[in-house]
Amino acid sequence: MSDESTELRYVSPSDFEALPMHHTQRLRLTHYLEHRDRPYLG
């Protein structure tokens, strides 16, 4: 939690699409869940 946080909760990855977040945050979460061997540099 930080000064910029307004809410903290655990959610299922299947619920990510319904959450209001910046597209880059969603991309980071998706990459994490893909268990990539290399970082995304694109």
C-alpha distance matrix in Angstrom:
0.0 3.8 7.1 8.0 5.9 8.6 8.3 7.0 10.2 12.5 15.4 18.6 19.4 22.4 20.3 18.7 21.6 21.0 17.4 17.2 15.8 17.5 20.2 19.0 15.7 18.0 20.3 17.9 17.0 20.8 21.8 19.5 21.2 24.5 24.3 25.9 28.0 27.5 24.8 25.4 27.1 28.3
3.8 0.0 3.8 5.3 5.2 8.6 9.8 9.8 13.4 15.8 18.3 21.5 21.9 24.8 22.5 20.5 23.0 22.5 18.7 17.7 16.0 17.1 20.1 18.7 15.9 18.8 20.9 18.6 18.4 22.2 22.9 21.1 23.2 26.3 26.1 27.3 29.2 28.2 25.2 25.6 26.7 28.0
7.1 3.8 0.0 3.8 5.6 8.1 10.6 11.9 15.6 18.5 20.8 24.1 24.5 27.1 24.5 22.4 24.5 23.6 19.8 18.2 16.8 17.7 21.1 20.0 17.6 20.6 22.9 20.9 21.0 24.7 25.6 24.2 26.2 29.3 29.3 30.3 32.3 31.1 27.9 27.9 28.7 29.6
8.0 5.3 3.8 0.0 3.8 6.5 9.4 11.0 14.6 17.4 19.0 22.2 22.2 24.6 21.9 19.6 21.3 20.5 16.7 14.8 13.3 14.1 17.5 16.7 14.5 17.5 19.8 18.3 18.6 22.1 23.2 22.2 24.2 27.1 27.6 28.4 30.6 29.3 26.0 25.5 26.3 26.9
5.9 5.2 5.6 3.8 0.0 3.8 5.7 7.3 10.9 13.8 15.6 19.0 19.5 21.8 19.0 17.1 19.1 18.1 14.3 13.1 12.1 13.8 17.1 16.7 13.8 16.2 19.0 17.5 17.0 20.5 22.1 20.7 22.2 25.5 26.0 27.3 29.8 28.9 25.8 25.5 26.8 27.4
8.6 8.6 8.1 6.5 3.8 0.0 3.8 7.1 10.4 13.8 15.3 18.8 19.8 21.5 18.3 16.9 18.7 17.0 13.4 12.2 12.3 14.7 18.1 18.4 15.6 17.4 20.6 19.7 18.7 22.0 24.0 22.8 23.8 27.2 28.1 29.6 32.3 31.6 28.6 28.1 29.5 29.7
8.3 9.8 10.6 9.4 5.7 3.8 0.0 3.8 6.7 10.3 11.9 15.6 17.0 18.8 15.7 14.8 17.0 15.2 11.8 11.7 12.2 15.2 18.2 18.6 15.3 16.5 19.9 18.9 17.2 20.4 22.7 21.1 21.7 25.2 26.2 28.1 30.9 30.6 28.0 27.6 29.5 29.8
7.0 9.8 11.9 11.0 7.3 7.1 3.8 0.0 3.8 7.2 9.7 13.3 14.9 17.2 14.6 13.9 16.7 15.5 12.3 13.0 13.0 16.0 18.5 18.5 14.8 15.8 19.0 17.5 15.4 18.7 20.8 18.8 19.2 22.9 23.5 25.7 28.4 28.5 26.1 26.1 28.3 29.0
10.2 13.4 15.6 14.6 10.9 10.4 6.7 3.8 0.0 3.8 6.4 10.1 12.4 14.4 12.0 12.1 15.3 14.0 11.5 13.3 13.8 17.0 18.9 19.2 15.5 15.6 18.8 17.5 14.8 17.6 20.0 17.9 17.6 21.3 22.1 24.7 27.6 28.1 26.1 26.2 28.8 29.4
12.5 15.8 18.5 17.4 13.8 13.8 10.3 7.2 3.8 0.0 3.8 7.0 9.5 11.8 10.2 10.7 14.2 13.6 11.7 14.3 14.5 17.6 18.8 19.0 15.3 14.8 17.6 16.3 13.0 15.5 17.9 15.5 14.7 18.5 19.2 22.1 25.1 26.0 24.3 24.6 27.5 28.2
15.4 18.3 20.8 19.0 15.6 15.3 11.9 9.7 6.4 3.8 0.0 3.8 6.4 8.2 6.5 7.6 11.0 10.5 9.4 12.6 13.2 16.3 17.0 17.8 14.3 13.0 15.9 15.3 11.8 13.5 16.5 14.7 13.2 16.8 18.3 21.1 24.4 25.4 23.8 23.6 26.7 26.9
18.6 21.5 24.1 22.2 19.0 18.8 15.6 13.3 10.1 7.0 3.8 0.0 3.8 5.3 5.4 7.1 10.3 10.7 10.7 14.3 14.8 17.5 17.4 18.2 15.2 13.0 15.5 15.2 11.5 12.2 15.2 13.6 11.3 14.6 16.4 19.4 22.8 24.1 23.0 22.8 26.1 26.2
19.4 21.9 24.5 22.2 19.5 19.8 17.0 14.9 12.4 9.5 6.4 3.8 0.0 3.8 5.3 5.4 8.4 10.2 10.3 13.5 13.4 15.5 14.8 15.4 12.8 10.2 12.1 12.2 8.5 8.5 11.8 10.8 8.3 11.4 13.6 16.3 19.9 21.0 19.9 19.4 22.7 22.7
22.4 24.8 27.1 24.6 21.8 21.5 18.8 17.2 14.4 11.8 8.2 5.3 3.8 0.0 3.8 5.7 7.2 8.7 10.3 13.8 14.4 16.7 15.7 17.2 15.0 11.8 13.9 14.8 11.5 10.6 14.1 13.9 11.1 13.4 16.2 18.7 22.4 23.5 22.6 21.6 24.9 24.4
20.3 22.5 24.5 21.9 19.0 18.3 15.7 14.6 12.0 10.2 6.5 5.4 5.3 3.8 0.0 3.8 5.6 5.6 6.9 10.7 11.9 14.8 14.5 16.4 13.9 11.2 14.1 15.1 11.9 12.0 15.7 15.3 13.3 16.0 18.6 21.0 24.6 25.4 23.9 22.8 25.8 25.2
18.7 20.5 22.4 19.6 17.1 16.9 14.8 13.9 12.1 10.7 7.6 7.1 5.4 5.7 3.8 0.0 3.8 5.4 5.3 8.5 8.7 11.2 10.8 12.5 10.2 7.4 10.5 11.6 8.7 9.2 12.8 12.9 11.6 14.2 16.9 18.8 22.5 22.8 20.9 19.6 22.4 21.7
21.6 23.0 24.5 21.3 19.1 18.7 17.0 16.7 15.3 14.2 11.0 10.3 8.4 7.2 5.6 3.8 0.0 3.8 5.6 8.0 8.9 11.0 10.1 12.7 11.3 8.2 11.0 13.2 11.1 10.6 14.4 15.3 14.0 15.9 19.1 20.5 24.2 24.3 22.4 20.5 22.9 21.7
21.0 22.5 23.6 20.5 18.1 17.0 15.2 15.5 14.0 13.6 10.5 10.7 10.2 8.7 5.6 5.4 3.8 0.0 3.8 6.6 9.1 12.0 12.2 15.0 13.3 10.8 14.1 16.0 13.7 14.0 17.7 18.2 16.9 19.2 22.2 23.8 27.6 27.6 25.6 23.8 26.2 24.9
17.4 18.7 19.8 16.7 14.3 13.4 11.8 12.3 11.5 11.7 9.4 10.7 10.3 10.3 6.9 5.3 5.6 3.8 0.0 3.8 6.0 9.5 10.7 13.0 10.8 9.2 13.0 14.2 12.2 13.4 16.8 17.0 16.4 19.1 21.6 23.2 26.8 26.6 24.2 22.6 24.8 23.9
17.2 17.7 18.2 14.8 13.1 12.2 11.7 13.0 13.3 14.3 12.6 14.3 13.5 13.8 10.7 8.5 8.0 6.6 3.8 0.0 3.8 7.1 9.2 11.8 10.1 9.5 13.1 14.5 13.4 14.9 18.0 18.4 18.5 21.0 23.4 24.5 28.0 27.3 24.5 22.7 24.4 23.3
15.8 16.0 16.8 13.3 12.1 12.3 12.2 13.0 13.8 14.5 13.2 14.8 13.4 14.4 11.9 8.7 8.9 9.1 6.0 3.8 0.0 3.8 6.3 8.2 6.5 6.8 10.2 11.3 10.9 12.7 15.3 15.9 16.6 19.0 21.1 21.9 25.2 24.1 21.2 19.3 20.9 20.0
17.5 17.1 17.7 14.1 13.8 14.7 15.2 16.0 17.0 17.6 16.3 17.5 15.5 16.7 14.8 11.2 11.0 12.0 9.5 7.1 3.8 0.0 3.8 5.4 5.4 6.6 8.8 10.2 11.1 12.7 14.6 15.8 17.1 18.9 21.0 21.1 24.1 22.6 19.4 17.2 18.2 17.0
20.2 20.1 21.1 17.5 17.1 18.1 18.2 18.5 18.9 18.8 17.0 17.4 14.8 15.7 14.5 10.8 10.1 12.2 10.7 9.2 6.3 3.8 0.0 3.8 5.4 5.1 6.2 8.7 10.0 10.4 12.3 14.3 15.4 16.5 19.0 18.7 21.9 20.4 17.4 14.7 15.8 14.3
19.0 18.7 20.0 16.7 16.7 18.4 18.6 18.5 19.2 19.0 17.8 18.2 15.4 17.2 16.4 12.5 12.7 15.0 13.0 11.8 8.2 5.4 3.8 0.0 3.8 5.4 4.9 6.2 8.7 9.7 10.5 12.3 14.3 15.3 17.2 16.5 19.4 17.5 14.2 11.8 12.8 11.8
15.7 15.9 17.6 14.5 13.8 15.6 15.3 14.8 15.5 15.3 14.3 15.2 12.8 15.0 13.9 10.2 11.3 13.3 10.8 10.1 6.5 5.4 5.4 3.8 0.0 3.8 5.4 5.2 6.3 8.6 10.0 10.7 12.5 14.4 16.0 16.2 19.2 17.9 14.8 13.2 14.9 14.6
18.0 18.8 20.6 17.5 16.2 17.4 16.5 15.8 15.6 14.8 13.0 13.0 10.2 11.8 11.2 7.4 8.2 10.8 9.2 9.5 6.8 6.6 5.1 5.4 3.8 0.0 3.8 5.5 5.2 6.1 8.6 9.9 10.7 12.4 14.8 15.3 18.7 17.9 15.3 13.4 15.6 14.9
20.3 20.9 22.9 19.8 19.0 20.6 19.9 19.0 18.8 17.6 15.9 15.5 12.1 13.9 14.1 10.5 11.0 14.1 13.0 13.1 10.2 8.8 6.2 4.9 5.4 3.8 0.0 3.8 5.4 5.0 6.1 8.6 9.9 10.6 12.9 12.6 15.8 14.7 12.1 9.8 12.1 11.3
17.9 18.6 20.9 18.3 17.5 19.7 18.9 17.5 17.5 16.3 15.3 15.2 12.2 14.8 15.1 11.6 13.2 16.0 14.2 14.5 11.3 10.2 8.7 6.2 5.2 5.5 3.8 0.0 3.8 5.5 5.2 6.2 8.7 10.0 11.2 11.1 14.1 12.9 10.1 9.0 11.5 12.0
17.0 18.4 21.0 18.6 17.0 18.7 17.2 15.4 14.8 13.0 11.8 11.5 8.5 11.5 11.9 8.7 11.1 13.7 12.2 13.4 10.9 11.1 10.0 8.7 6.3 5.2 5.4 3.8 0.0 3.8 5.5 5.1 6.3 8.7 10.3 11.5 14.8 14.6 12.5 11.8 14.9 15.3
20.8 22.2 24.7 22.1 20.5 22.0 20.4 18.7 17.6 15.5 13.5 12.2 8.5 10.6 12.0 9.2 10.6 14.0 13.4 14.9 12.7 12.7 10.4 9.7 8.6 6.1 5.0 5.5 3.8 0.0 3.8 5.4 5.2 6.3 9.1 9.9 13.6 13.7 12.2 11.0 14.3 14.2
21.8 22.9 25.6 23.2 22.1 24.0 22.7 20.8 20.0 17.9 16.5 15.2 11.8 14.1 15.7 12.8 14.4 17.7 16.8 18.0 15.3 14.6 12.3 10.5 10.0 8.6 6.1 5.2 5.5 3.8 0.0 3.8 5.4 5.1 6.8 6.6 10.2 10.0 8.5 7.7 11.3 12.0
19.5 21.1 24.2 22.2 20.7 22.8 21.1 18.8 17.9 15.5 14.7 13.6 10.8 13.9 15.3 12.9 15.3 18.2 17.0 18.4 15.9 15.8 14.3 12.3 10.7 9.9 8.6 6.2 5.1 5.4 3.8 0.0 3.8 5.4 5.5 7.0 10.1 10.7 9.5 10.1 13.7 15.0
21.2 23.2 26.2 24.2 22.2 23.8 21.7 19.2 17.6 14.7 13.2 11.3 8.3 11.1 13.3 11.6 14.0 16.9 16.4 18.5 16.6 17.1 15.4 14.3 12.5 10.7 9.9 8.7 6.3 5.2 5.4 3.8 0.0 3.8 5.4 8.1 11.6 13.0 12.5 12.8 16.5 17.4
24.5 26.3 29.3 27.1 25.5 27.2 25.2 22.9 21.3 18.5 16.8 14.6 11.4 13.4 16.0 14.2 15.9 19.2 19.1 21.0 19.0 18.9 16.5 15.3 14.4 12.4 10.6 10.0 8.7 6.3 5.1 5.4 3.8 0.0 3.8 5.5 9.1 10.7 11.0 11.2 15.0 15.7
24.3 26.1 29.3 27.6 26.0 28.1 26.2 23.5 22.1 19.2 18.3 16.4 13.6 16.2 18.6 16.9 19.1 22.2 21.6 23.4 21.1 21.0 19.0 17.2 16.0 14.8 12.9 11.2 10.3 9.1 6.8 5.5 5.4 3.8 0.0 3.8 6.5 8.9 9.9 11.3 15.1 16.7
25.9 27.3 30.3 28.4 27.3 29.6 28.1 25.7 24.7 22.1 21.1 19.4 16.3 18.7 21.0 18.8 20.5 23.8 23.2 24.5 21.9 21.1 18.7 16.5 16.2 15.3 12.6 11.1 11.5 9.9 6.6 7.0 8.1 5.5 3.8 0.0 3.8 5.5 6.9 8.3 11.9 13.7
28.0 29.2 32.3 30.6 29.8 32.3 30.9 28.4 27.6 25.1 24.4 22.8 19.9 22.4 24.6 22.5 24.2 27.6 26.8 28.0 25.2 24.1 21.9 19.4 19.2 18.7 15.8 14.1 14.8 13.6 10.2 10.1 11.6 9.1 6.5 3.8 0.0 3.8 7.0 9.5 12.4 14.8
27.5 28.2 31.1 29.3 28.9 31.6 30.6 28.5 28.1 26.0 25.4 24.1 21.0 23.5 25.4 22.8 24.3 27.6 26.6 27.3 24.1 22.6 20.4 17.5 17.9 17.9 14.7 12.9 14.6 13.7 10.0 10.7 13.0 10.7 8.9 5.5 3.8 0.0 3.8 6.5 8.8 11.6
24.8 25.2 27.9 26.0 25.8 28.6 28.0 26.1 26.1 24.3 23.8 23.0 19.9 22.6 23.9 20.9 22.4 25.6 24.2 24.5 21.2 19.4 17.4 14.2 14.8 15.3 12.1 10.1 12.5 12.2 8.5 9.5 12.5 11.0 9.9 6.9 7.0 3.8 0.0 3.8 6.2 9.2
25.4 25.6 27.9 25.5 25.5 28.1 27.6 26.1 26.2 24.6 23.6 22.8 19.4 21.6 22.8 19.6 20.5 23.8 22.6 22.7 19.3 17.2 14.7 11.8 13.2 13.4 9.8 9.0 11.8 11.0 7.7 10.1 12.8 11.2 11.3 8.3 9.5 6.5 3.8 0.0 3.8 5.8
27.1 26.7 28.7 26.3 26.8 29.5 29.5 28.3 28.8 27.5 26.7 26.1 22.7 24.9 25.8 22.4 22.9 26.2 24.8 24.4 20.9 18.2 15.8 12.8 14.9 15.6 12.1 11.5 14.9 14.3 11.3 13.7 16.5 15.0 15.1 11.9 12.4 8.8 6.2 3.8 0.0 3.8
28.3 28.0 29.6 26.9 27.4 29.7 29.8 29.0 29.4 28.2 26.9 26.2 22.7 24.4 25.2 21.7 21.7 24.9 23.9 23.3 20.0 17.0 14.3 11.8 14.6 14.9 11.3 12.0 15.3 14.2 12.0 15.0 17.4 15.7 16.7 13.7 14.8 11.6 9.2 5.8 3.8 0.0
